[in-house]
Each structure stands twice: as structure tokens, then as C-alpha cells.
């Protein structure tokens, strides 16, 4: 008789302030009316694709600098795109980019989800879609790629990006390294899994487990903003190592997934789920 047990687990990730995140081998966008646009012209000022908002510059020899935002939206969460002091490109966390970039020589460049649909692939970092400028036409982003997605600043040093913290609690001082909702998951683990840190019913855990002969079915809740890896071990002990059960994946929908694990030969097997933001630095 086979016995199978399971637990859940998370790994930590530190936040950091990054230079350009753009892949130097895939750094050019193209506009039929303006030619090539370089998203990583210099490391310090190149484009930064972020979890909540973007920053930095694109450079076009024919149009000059195009500003994606200053990395400091007034509300800390996202650019409002309501004034010359509050504009930039936002990221909804699931890959969609929206908002306004600005070029002193060409005016506003619109990133919108109706026609251009600019996106970043959370699994590969490849960009797609178009941005539109009334004075320059369409700019094709499909030849660009980002190596990482920048989490953004964590002013209070708790390894939870301020934008995520503000989005869930409206302050950066509620989550302080503890477990604000008392559900057994530390606040940082809630961020890593993109679960609600103030809702004790919303946390990452294995919710169902079925077994038949050498096949297991493992079920857990998911968010389309996170990368998941199912792992297993034959025993629990100090210094034990976990093996990858399935390839890391980003779900296309929720609220849950069931992973089928075939050919299980262990008498005992423990499972855990690792969750983290995609393309973490």
C-alpha cells in the first residue's frame, strides 16, 4: 500500500532597485516612421520592466529619448497618467502594459489594451504588441525582451515591494515581517504567492490530493501573476532536498489547478508548492 503525504512551501525573494532589465540581445523596437528604438541604450537609463510600473528610457536616433516613467508614482502603486508629473507605463502583474510614455520631440506614446495590446510574456520575458504615437504611428515591441521583472522598492525593508503592499493594505506599515491575518503564512510568503495578507482564507496550500496506483493528483489555488513549481521528497528530515515534480508554469486561469503526477514509485511521498513572481531578479 502506498502512502502519500503533502505540505506546502515557499521561497523568499529580496527586492532590489535595478538598472535596465532589457535583454541586450533583444533591445530594439521598431517604428516604420521612426526606425529602430533602443530600450537598453545605456544600463543606467535604459527601460525597466517592473511588477507594478515601468521606468527608464527608450532611445531613438531619429526621435531622441522616450520616457517610460520616473519609477515613483505619487500614490506608490501605479502612475495616474493625469498630469505631466504623474505619467508612465503601468504593469497589471499579469503581463499587460498600459499608460503613457513621453518624448520631448514626439509627444505622448500610448500603451493601450484595445488595439496595440502591449504585453510582456511572464514566462519568457518577450514583449509583444504595439505602442501608438499620434506624431510617429505604431511602434512594434515584438523584437524586445526583458531578462527580469523588477519588483520595485521596499522602503521599510521587509522584502515586500511597496506597490504590492499599498495595493493590499493602503500603507507600507501594516505588514512588518509577521503574519498580519494569522493564517500561518508570513506576510512575505503572501506576497510571493500574491495572496491577500489580510484575508485568513486566502493563502497558498494544497487543497486536494488523490492517488490511484502510481498516479497522484495534486490540487492548489493559483494566481495568474505567479510562477508555480510542484516539488516532492521521499522523506522529511533536516537538510533534505526537494526534487522538481513538474516544470515551472504560469497558469492562464484560476482559481485552481490540478497537477497529474504519473509513475510514482515512492512508498511515501511529500509534496510542496513553490510560488514566486515570474522573472524575479
C-alpha positions as CSV (number, residue, x, y, z in Angstrom):
1,X,0.0,0.0,0.0
2,X,1.4,3.4,-1.0
3,X,1.1,6.3,1.5
4,X,1.4,9.8,0.2
5,X,1.6,13.0,2.3
6,X,2.0,16.6,1.4
7,X,2.9,20.0,2.6
8,X,3.2,23.4,1.0
9,X,6.3,25.6,0.9
10,X,7.5,29.0,-0.4
11,X,10.9,30.5,-1.1
12,X,11.9,34.1,-0.3
13,X,12.9,36.7,-2.7
14,X,14.5,40.1,-1.9
15,X,13.5,43.3,-3.6
16,X,16.1,45.5,-5.3
17,X,16.4,48.6,-7.4
18,X,17.6,47.6,-10.9
19,X,19.3,49.2,-13.8
20,X,17.8,48.3,-17.2
21,X,16.1,44.9,-17.2
22,X,16.1,44.7,-21.1
23,X,18.0,41.8,-22.7
24,X,20.9,43.3,-24.6
25,X,20.5,40.8,-27.4
26,X,16.8,41.9,-27.8
27,X,16.8,45.6,-27.1
28,X,15.3,47.2,-30.2
29,X,11.8,48.1,-31.0
30,X,10.8,49.4,-34.4
31,X,8.6,52.1,-35.8
32,X,8.0,52.3,-39.5
33,X,8.1,56.1,-39.3
34,X,11.0,56.5,-36.9
35,X,13.2,53.4,-37.3
36,X,14.8,51.5,-34.5
37,X,14.3,52.4,-30.9
38,X,16.8,51.2,-28.3
39,X,15.4,50.1,-24.9
40,X,18.8,49.5,-23.3
41,X,21.0,52.2,-24.8
42,X,22.8,52.6,-21.6
43,X,22.5,50.5,-18.5
44,X,21.7,53.3,-16.1
45,X,18.9,54.9,-18.1
46,X,17.5,52.1,-20.1
47,X,14.0,50.7,-19.8
48,X,13.0,48.8,-16.6
49,X,10.0,46.5,-16.8
50,X,8.5,46.3,-13.3
51,X,5.9,44.3,-11.5
52,X,3.7,47.3,-11.0
53,X,5.1,50.0,-13.2
54,X,8.0,50.7,-15.6
55,X,10.6,53.3,-15.7
56,X,13.6,54.5,-17.7
57,X,14.0,55.5,-21.3
58,X,13.9,54.3,-24.9
59,X,16.3,56.0,-27.3
60,X,15.7,56.6,-31.0
61,X,18.3,58.2,-33.2
62,X,15.5,60.0,-35.1
63,X,13.3,61.0,-32.1
64,X,15.5,61.2,-29.0
65,X,14.5,59.9,-25.6
66,X,11.2,58.4,-24.8
67,X,10.4,58.3,-21.0
68,X,8.5,55.4,-19.6
69,X,8.1,57.0,-16.1
70,X,10.3,58.0,-13.2
71,X,9.7,54.9,-11.0
72,X,8.0,57.0,-8.3
73,X,4.2,57.2,-8.9
74,X,2.7,59.7,-6.4
75,X,0.4,57.1,-4.9
76,X,3.2,54.5,-4.8
77,X,1.1,51.9,-6.6
78,X,0.7,53.0,-10.3
79,X,1.0,56.0,-12.5
80,X,-2.2,58.0,-12.7
81,X,-1.5,59.3,-16.2
82,X,-3.3,62.5,-15.3
83,X,-0.6,65.2,-15.5
84,X,3.0,65.9,-16.6
85,X,4.1,65.0,-13.1
86,X,2.2,61.7,-12.9
87,X,2.6,59.6,-16.1
88,X,4.2,56.4,-17.2
89,X,3.7,52.8,-18.1
90,X,1.9,50.5,-15.7
91,X,2.0,46.7,-15.5
92,X,-1.0,44.9,-14.2
93,X,1.2,42.0,-12.9
94,X,-0.3,39.6,-15.5
95,X,1.7,40.9,-18.4
96,X,-0.4,43.8,-19.7
97,X,1.2,47.2,-20.1
98,X,-0.8,50.4,-20.2
99,X,-0.3,54.2,-19.8
100,X,1.6,56.9,-21.5
101,X,5.3,57.4,-22.3
102,X,6.6,60.8,-23.3
103,X,9.2,62.0,-25.8
104,X,10.1,65.7,-25.8
105,X,10.4,65.6,-29.6
106,X,7.4,63.5,-30.4
107,X,4.8,63.9,-27.6
108,X,2.8,61.2,-25.9
109,X,3.1,57.5,-26.8
110,X,0.0,55.4,-25.8
111,X,0.3,51.9,-24.4
112,X,-3.3,50.6,-24.5
113,X,-5.1,47.3,-24.4
114,X,-7.7,47.9,-27.1
115,X,-5.7,47.8,-30.3
116,X,-2.0,47.8,-29.6
117,X,-2.2,45.4,-26.7
118,X,1.4,45.7,-25.5
119,X,2.4,42.7,-23.3
120,X,5.3,41.1,-21.6
121,X,5.3,37.3,-21.6
122,X,5.8,36.4,-17.9
123,X,7.4,33.0,-18.8
124,X,9.9,34.2,-21.4
125,X,10.3,37.9,-21.0
126,X,9.4,38.5,-24.6
127,X,7.4,41.7,-25.4
128,X,4.6,41.8,-28.0
129,X,2.1,44.3,-29.3
130,X,2.4,47.9,-30.2
131,X,2.5,51.4,-28.7
132,X,1.0,54.4,-30.6
133,X,2.1,58.0,-31.0
134,X,0.0,60.5,-32.9
135,X,3.1,62.0,-34.4
136,X,5.0,58.8,-35.1
137,X,2.5,56.0,-35.7
138,X,2.9,52.4,-34.4
139,X,6.0,51.2,-32.6
140,X,6.4,47.4,-32.7
141,X,7.6,46.0,-29.4
142,X,7.8,42.3,-30.5
143,X,11.6,42.4,-31.0
144,X,12.2,43.4,-27.4
145,X,12.7,41.2,-24.4
146,X,13.3,41.7,-20.7
147,X,15.6,39.4,-18.7
148,X,13.8,40.2,-15.3
149,X,10.8,42.0,-13.9
150,X,11.8,44.5,-11.3
151,X,9.9,44.2,-8.0
152,X,10.3,47.8,-7.2
153,X,11.4,49.5,-3.9
154,X,10.7,48.3,-0.4
155,X,11.2,51.4,1.7
156,X,10.5,49.7,5.0
157,X,13.0,46.8,4.2
158,X,10.5,44.0,4.7
159,X,11.3,42.4,1.2
160,X,7.7,43.2,0.1
161,X,7.5,45.7,-2.7
162,X,5.8,48.9,-1.6
163,X,3.4,48.9,-4.6
164,X,2.1,45.4,-3.7
165,X,1.9,46.3,-0.1
166,X,0.0,49.6,-0.8
167,X,-2.3,47.7,-3.2
168,X,-3.4,45.3,-0.4
169,X,-3.3,47.4,2.7
170,X,-3.1,51.1,1.6
171,X,0.0,51.6,3.7
172,X,3.5,50.1,4.0
173,X,3.5,49.8,7.7
174,X,0.8,47.0,8.3
175,X,3.0,44.2,7.0
176,X,6.2,44.1,9.1
177,X,7.6,40.6,8.8
178,X,4.9,38.9,10.8
179,X,1.6,37.2,9.8
180,X,-1.0,40.0,9.7
181,X,-4.0,37.8,9.1
182,X,-3.0,34.9,11.3
183,X,-3.4,32.3,8.7
184,X,0.0,30.7,9.3
185,X,1.6,32.2,6.2
186,X,4.2,35.0,6.8
187,X,3.4,38.3,5.1
188,X,6.4,37.9,2.7
189,X,5.0,34.5,1.7
190,X,1.7,36.1,1.0
191,X,3.5,38.5,-1.4
192,X,5.4,35.7,-3.1
193,X,2.1,33.8,-3.7
194,X,0.1,37.0,-4.4
195,X,-2.5,36.1,-1.8
196,X,-4.3,38.6,0.4
197,X,-2.2,39.3,3.5
198,X,-5.3,40.5,5.4
199,X,-7.6,37.6,4.5
200,X,-7.0,34.4,6.6
201,X,-8.9,32.3,4.0
202,X,-6.6,33.3,1.1
203,X,-3.3,31.5,1.3
204,X,-1.3,29.0,-0.7
205,X,-1.8,25.4,0.3
206,X,-2.5,22.1,-1.3
207,X,-6.3,21.7,-1.2
208,X,-6.8,18.2,-2.6
209,X,-4.8,15.1,-3.1
210,X,-5.9,11.9,-4.9
211,X,-3.9,8.8,-5.7
212,X,-4.6,5.7,-7.8
213,X,-1.8,3.1,-8.1
214,X,1.2,5.0,-9.4
215,X,-0.6,8.3,-10.3
216,X,-1.1,11.2,-8.0
217,X,-3.3,14.3,-8.5
218,X,-2.3,17.4,-6.5
219,X,-4.6,20.5,-6.4
220,X,-3.8,24.0,-5.2
221,X,-5.2,27.6,-5.7
222,X,-3.3,29.8,-8.2
223,X,-3.0,33.3,-9.4
224,X,-2.1,34.2,-13.0
225,X,0.5,36.6,-11.7
226,X,2.7,33.9,-10.2
227,X,5.1,31.1,-11.3
228,X,4.4,27.7,-9.7
229,X,6.6,24.7,-9.2
230,X,5.4,21.4,-7.7
231,X,8.1,19.7,-5.7
232,X,8.4,16.3,-3.9
233,X,10.6,14.5,-1.4
234,X,10.5,10.9,-0.2
235,X,11.0,11.9,3.5
236,X,11.2,14.9,5.8
237,X,14.4,15.4,7.6
238,X,17.0,18.1,8.4
239,X,19.0,19.1,5.3
240,X,16.6,17.2,3.0
241,X,16.4,18.3,-0.7
242,X,13.3,18.7,-2.8
243,X,13.1,17.5,-6.3
244,X,11.1,19.2,-9.1
245,X,8.0,17.2,-9.9
246,X,6.8,19.4,-12.8
247,X,8.2,22.2,-14.9
248,X,7.6,25.7,-13.5
249,X,4.5,27.2,-15.1
250,X,2.3,30.3,-15.0
251,X,-1.4,29.5,-15.0
252,X,-3.6,31.0,-17.7
253,X,-6.7,31.0,-15.5
254,X,-7.8,30.1,-12.0
255,X,-8.9,29.7,-9.3
256,X,-7.0,26.4,-9.0
257,X,-5.0,23.8,-10.9
258,X,-4.6,20.1,-10.6
259,X,-1.2,18.6,-11.5
260,X,-1.1,14.9,-12.6
261,X,2.0,13.1,-11.4
262,X,2.5,9.7,-13.1
263,X,4.9,6.8,-12.4
264,X,5.2,7.4,-8.6
265,X,7.3,4.7,-7.1
266,X,7.9,6.0,-3.6
267,X,6.3,4.3,-0.7
268,X,5.9,7.7,0.9
269,X,6.0,11.0,-0.9
270,X,5.7,14.5,0.4
271,X,4.6,17.4,-1.9
272,X,5.0,21.2,-1.6
273,X,4.3,24.1,-4.0
274,X,6.7,26.9,-4.5
275,X,5.3,30.2,-5.7
276,X,7.2,33.3,-6.8
277,X,6.8,36.3,-9.1
278,X,7.8,35.5,-12.6
279,X,11.2,36.5,-13.9
280,X,12.3,37.6,-10.4
281,X,15.8,39.2,-10.3
